[in-house]
Amino acid sequence: MGLRINTNLTAITAHRNLTLADARLFRSVQRLSSGLRINSAADDPAGLAISEQLRAQIAGLNAAIVNSERSINLVQTIEGALNEVNSLLISMRELALDAANSGINNATSLAADQAEIANAIQTITRISDTTQFSIQTLLDGTFENKVTLVSPNTIGLTNMERSSLQKGTYTISVSNITPASATITSDPFDLLDNVELAGTDSDGDPNGLAPGSHSLVVSAASGAFVTSSTAAILDGSSTLTATTITIQSAAGTSMVTFEGDEENTLANIVAEINDEARDLVDNDQFVAIDNGDGTYTIVIDSNSTAVGAAQTITVSFASAAIAQEYGFATATVTATNGENVGVQLDDGALLRLSAGTTEFVVHDAAGGSLTLTFEVAFTSQNLIDGETLNVEVASATFDAQLGSGPKVAFEAGTTKTLSAGENSDGNLIGTLDVSFGFFNVPATDSTVTISVEDNSLQFQVGPNPNQTVNISAQDISADKLGLAIVNDSNFRSLADIDVTTVQGANDAILLIDKAIDDITRLRAKLGAFQQQTLETNLRSLRIAGENLAASESTIRDVDISAEITEFTRNQILLSAGVSVLAQANAIPQTVLQLLG
């Protein structure tokens, strides 16, 4: 080729390659010093984009791990409080058993047992009010899902609690219903042989009666008078809505109406009844008498003189179910002339049957009822005075279903857990504990609608939005434990128990056992949630974080062994490039030999 002085192509080529070798060596030095294969987007644009997404996911996983650990700490805080409540309940049970030992105890020792129990009750409520994590109170009902009925209660629900359902509306259905039934197990009236169960299916229609044995005592009348079909018009604290009481007699008719927005307390209703009665009947012959134990009895002609058959009391309720709840199979109580059969179911009010009555309904003290018939009407009770008819009652049975969840077999008076099934994603929708009483169990398949307000504790346990889990924690104060237990002492909750009598001690044990079950079930639910949800999720998050970190490292981190080889190569090329460039720069000097 020709020799040129102004343009040294050989030097230009050598310089270009030297520049490339320098750039590669700089990149190798940058990677080796930082430990990263990608130090800028120019190093690997696609790899950088993937790496940044993985880094965001890893950061989210780390945050979710911290959230899960804190969630476990919160659940363990609740567990610690519930463990103390369990210990208190066990101590209370021991005290109640001690109080039930009537052959040993005196009034002083019973009072001491009751004082200890009262202190334990106060402590349980204090634990409910003060158990906190950070500034959140956990066991006062704040984080308990609220479940309410949207449609009228036509299926006999008495309680709904421990909901883990999400916010929304659900249905509860009952089907495959076998009504409650009664069987006469002994008939002391074999001399007359005319006492039978009556009702829709000739089984006595035992509405609201607990399963087991019941007694029906028949006694003679001492005079012509009538009381209400149950001693308890009201239970002392309930209120009635949209209730009308009509008093009718030969003197005229008067009506007492209580609107739903008025305070329909027991005292107000009794006062109104008596005021209206005095306008109709002379000498206060019709009154509502205070029995002194929180119950009232409607009495006609308290001086036991005969009352004309035209004189009638009609008590009308908003529905048949409410009438039954307060002890009225029908809403009418009638006074008549003549001596009447006296009939009493268990410890309920004495029912006086008018002369000639064959079929009748009798109630116990709790409002349960039984329908019987005398094939021959009685006019005198001398032959069977004081006899007792024994009846065995079997509760109604049925299947209950929440939403599209599985059907669960129930017996009236029991509490069980219903599951709402799964959603379209295959996730469990939630569960609800429901109780069915002895009243209002329908005769045919029925459905009610409930509404759920989700107040449960929500934990963000995933790296992405809406990856949450929920759990509710109900109020564990003493007045919210041991509910829905039928007992002779009329204890409504753990807060009411009194062991200063043998009956009270025995009934207290029933409520304490229910409270222990309440707390144990909550602890079991929380334990399962911690173990199967939070801890399982935590392990999964840590594994996922490990795998994502490895993936991100593969993309972004430099392989030192490979990079040191590249560095050595680039270092040699740079040195060679410098040497070659020096030689190339010297090439134009050969022209001097031609000029020389």
Long-range contacts (C-beta under 8 A, 24 or more apart in sequence): 3-587, 3-588, 3-590, 3-591, 3-594, 4-588, 5-588, 5-591, 8-584, 8-585, 8-587, 8-588, 10-584, 10-587, 11-581, 11-584, 11-585, 11-587, 13-584, 14-577, 14-580, 14-581, 14-583, 14-584, 15-581, 15-584, 17-573, 17-577, 17-580, 18-574, 18-577, 18-578, 18-580, 18-581, 21-570, 21-573, 21-574, 21-576, 21-577, 22-574, 22-577, 24-566, 24-570, 24-573, 25-567, 25-570, 25-571, 25-573, 25-574, 28-563, 28-566, 28-567, 28-570, 29-567, 31-558, 31-563, 32-558, 32-560, 32-563, 32-564, 32-567, 34-558, 35-557, 35-558, 35-560, 36-556, 36-557, 36-558, 37-555, 37-556, 37-557, 37-558, 37-559, 37-563, 38-555, 38-556, 44-555, 47-555, 47-556, 48-556, 50-555, 51-552, 51-555, 51-556, 54-548, 54-551, 54-552, 54-555, 55-552, 57-463, 57-548, 58-545, 58-548, 58-549, 58-552, 59-463, 60-462, 60-463, 60-464, 61-463, 61-541, 61-544, 61-545, 61-548, 62-545, 63-463, 64-460, 64-461, 64-462, 64-463, 64-467, 64-541, 65-538, 65-541, 65-542, 65-545, 67-459, 67-460, 67-461, 68-459, 68-461, 68-534, 68-537, 68-538, 68-541, 69-538, 71-459, 71-461, 71-534, 72-530, 72-534, 72-535, 72-538, 73-133, 74-133, 74-138, 74-457, 75-471, 75-526, 75-529, 75-530, 75-534, 76-530, 77-131, 77-132, 77-133, 77-138, 78-131, 78-133, 78-138, 78-139, 78-473, 78-526, 79-523, 79-526, 79-527, 79-530, 81-127, 81-131, 81-138, 81-139, 82-139, 82-476, 82-519, 82-522, 82-523, 82-526, 83-523, 84-127, 85-124, 85-127, 85-476, 85-519, 86-516, 86-519, 86-520, 86-523, 88-120, 88-123, 88-124, 89-120, 89-124, 89-512, 89-515, 89-516, 89-519, 90-516, 91-116, 91-120, 92-116, 92-117, 92-120, 92-121, 92-508, 92-512, 93-509, 93-512, 93-513, 93-516, 95-499, 96-497, 96-499, 96-505, 96-506, 96-508, 96-509, 96-512, 97-505, 97-509, 99-499, 99-500, 99-502, 99-504, 99-505, 99-508, 100-499, 100-502, 100-505, 100-506, 100-509, 102-502, 107-500, 110-499, 110-500, 110-501, 111-500, 113-499, 113-500, 114-498, 114-499, 114-500, 117-497, 117-499, 117-508, 121-478, 121-494, 121-495, 121-497, 122-478, 124-476, 124-477, 124-478, 124-481, 124-494, 125-477, 125-478, 125-479, 125-495, 127-476, 128-475, 128-476, 128-477, 128-478, 128-480, 129-477, 138-457, 138-473, 139-473, 139-474, 139-475, 139-476, 140-475, 140-477, 141-474, 141-475, 141-477, 141-480, 142-455, 143-455, 143-456, 143-457, 143-472, 143-473, 144-455, 144-456, 144-472, 144-473, 144-474, 144-475, 145-452, 145-453, 145-454, 145-455, 145-456, 145-472, 146-452, 146-453, 146-455, 147-432, 147-450, 147-451, 147-452, 147-453, 148-450, 148-451, 148-453, 149-448, 149-449, 149-450, 149-451, 150-448, 150-449, 150-450, 150-451, 151-447, 151-448, 151-449, 152-448, 153-321, 153-440, 153-448, 154-321, 154-440, 154-442, 154-446, 154-448, 155-400, 155-436, 155-440, 155-441, 155-442, 155-446, 155-447, 155-448, 156-412, 156-436, 156-437, 156-438, 156-439, 156-440, 156-441, 156-442, 157-434, 157-435, 157-436, 157-437, 157-448, 158-435, 158-436, 158-437, 158-484, 159-415, 159-433, 159-434, 159-435, 159-483, 159-484, 160-432, 160-433, 160-434, 160-435, 160-450, 161-432, 161-433, 161-474, 162-417, 162-431, 162-432, 162-433, 162-472, 162-474, 162-521, 162-522, 162-525, 163-430, 163-431, 163-432, 163-433, 163-452, 163-472, 164-430, 164-431, 164-432, 164-456, 164-470, 164-471, 164-472, 164-525, 165-420, 165-429, 165-430, 165-431, 165-432, 165-452, 165-454, 166-429, 166-430, 166-452, 166-454, 166-470, 167-452, 167-453, 167-454, 168-451, 168-452, 169-449, 169-450, 169-451, 169-452, 170-402, 170-403, 170-420, 170-432, 170-449, 170-450, 170-452, 171-402, 171-403, 171-447, 171-448, 171-449, 171-450, 172-400, 172-401, 172-402, 172-418, 172-434, 172-447, 172-448, 172-450, 173-400, 173-401, 173-445, 173-446, 173-447, 174-398, 174-399, 174-400, 174-401, 174-410, 174-441, 174-442, 174-445, 174-446, 174-447, 175-398, 175-399, 175-401, 175-407, 175-445, 176-398, 176-399, 176-407, 177-396, 177-397, 177-398, 177-441, 177-442, 177-443, 177-444, 177-445, 178-396, 178-397, 178-398, 179-203, 179-205, 179-396, 179-441, 179-443, 180-205, 180-206, 180-207, 180-209, 180-393, 180-394, 180-395, 180-396, 180-412, 180-438, 180-441, 181-206, 181-393, 181-394, 182-206, 182-209, 182-214, 182-370, 182-391, 182-392, 182-393, 182-394, 183-391, 183-392, 183-394, 184-389, 184-390, 184-391, 184-392, 185-213, 185-390, 185-391, 185-392, 186-389, 186-390, 187-389, 188-384, 188-387, 188-388, 188-389, 189-218, 189-384, 189-387, 189-389, 191-383, 191-384, 192-376, 192-383, 192-384, 194-374, 194-375, 194-376, 195-372, 195-373, 195-374, 195-375, 195-389, 196-372, 196-373, 196-375, 197-370, 197-371, 197-372, 197-373, 197-391, 198-359, 198-371, 198-372, 198-373, 199-371, 200-443, 204-370, 204-371, 204-372, 204-391, 205-361, 205-369, 205-370, 205-371, 206-368, 206-369, 206-370, 206-391, 206-393, 207-324, 207-329, 207-368, 207-369, 207-438, 207-439, 208-324, 208-364, 208-366, 208-367, 208-368, 208-369, 208-437, 208-438, 208-439, 209-364, 209-368, 209-369, 209-370, 209-393, 209-438, 210-368, 210-393, 210-395, 210-413, 210-438, 210-486, 211-393, 211-394, 211-395, 211-411, 211-413, 212-392, 212-393, 213-390, 213-391, 213-392, 213-393, 214-345, 214-346, 214-364, 214-370, 214-390, 214-391, 214-392, 214-393, 215-345, 215-346, 215-388, 215-389, 215-390, 215-391, 216-343, 216-344, 216-345, 216-362, 216-370, 216-372, 216-388, 216-389, 216-390, 216-391, 217-343, 217-344, 217-386, 217-387, 217-388, 217-389, 218-341, 218-342, 218-343, 218-381, 218-384, 218-385, 218-386, 218-387, 218-388, 218-389, 219-342, 219-343, 219-344, 219-350, 219-381, 219-385, 219-386, 220-339, 220-342, 220-380, 220-381, 220-382, 220-385, 221-339, 221-340, 221-341, 221-342, 221-352, 221-381, 222-304, 223-304, 223-305, 223-339, 224-301, 224-304, 224-305, 224-306, 224-307, 224-335, 224-336, 224-337, 224-338, 224-339, 224-340, 225-299, 225-300, 225-301, 225-302, 225-304, 225-307, 225-335, 225-352, 226-299, 226-300, 226-307, 226-333, 226-334, 226-335, 226-336, 226-352, 227-297, 227-298, 227-299, 227-333, 227-349, 227-350, 227-351, 227-352, 228-297, 228-298, 228-313, 228-315, 228-327, 228-328, 228-333, 228-349, 229-327, 229-328, 229-329, 229-333, 229-349, 229-351, 229-361, 229-362, 229-363, 230-326, 230-327, 230-328, 230-348, 230-349, 230-363, 230-365, 230-367, 231-291, 231-295, 231-296, 231-297, 231-348, 231-349, 231-365, 232-295, 232-296, 232-326, 232-327, 232-349, 232-365, 232-367, 233-266, 233-269, 233-270, 233-288, 233-295, 233-296, 233-297, 233-298, 233-315, 233-326, 233-327, 234-266, 234-269, 234-295, 234-296, 234-326, 235-294, 235-295, 236-266, 236-294, 236-295, 237-266, 238-266, 238-326, 239-263, 239-264, 239-265, 240-264, 240-269, 240-317, 240-318, 240-322, 240-326, 241-318, 242-318, 243-269, 243-316, 243-317, 243-318, 244-316, 245-269, 245-272, 245-273, 245-276, 245-314, 245-315, 245-316, 246-314, 246-315, 246-316, 247-273, 247-276, 247-277, 247-280, 247-286, 247-313, 247-314, 248-311, 248-312, 248-313, 248-314, 249-280, 249-281, 249-286, 249-310, 249-311, 249-312, 250-308, 250-310, 250-311, 251-280, 251-281, 252-280, 254-279, 254-280, 266-296, 270-296, 273-298, 281-311, 286-311, 286-313, 297-349, 298-333, 300-335, 301-335, 306-337, 306-338, 307-335, 307-336, 307-337, 308-335, 308-337, 309-334, 309-335, 309-336, 309-337, 311-335, 321-439, 321-440, 324-367, 324-369, 324-439, 324-440, 325-367, 325-439, 326-367, 327-363, 327-367, 327-369, 328-363, 329-361, 329-363, 329-369, 329-371, 330-361, 338-379, 339-379, 339-380, 339-381, 341-374, 341-378, 341-381, 342-381, 343-372, 345-369, 345-370, 347-488, 353-378, 355-379, 366-486, 367-439, 368-438, 368-439, 395-438, 396-438, 396-441, 398-441, 400-434, 400-436, 402-431, 402-432, 402-434, 403-429, 405-429, 410-436, 412-436, 412-437, 412-438, 412-441, 413-437, 413-438, 413-486, 415-484, 433-521, 435-484, 437-484, 459-534, 461-533, 461-534, 461-537, 461-541, 462-537, 462-541, 463-541, 469-529, 469-533, 469-534, 469-537, 471-525, 471-526, 471-529, 471-533, 473-522, 473-526, 474-522, 476-518, 476-519, 476-522, 481-511, 481-514, 481-515, 481-518, 481-519, 482-510, 482-511, 482-512, 482-514, 482-515, 482-518, 483-514, 484-514, 485-510, 485-511, 485-514, 487-511
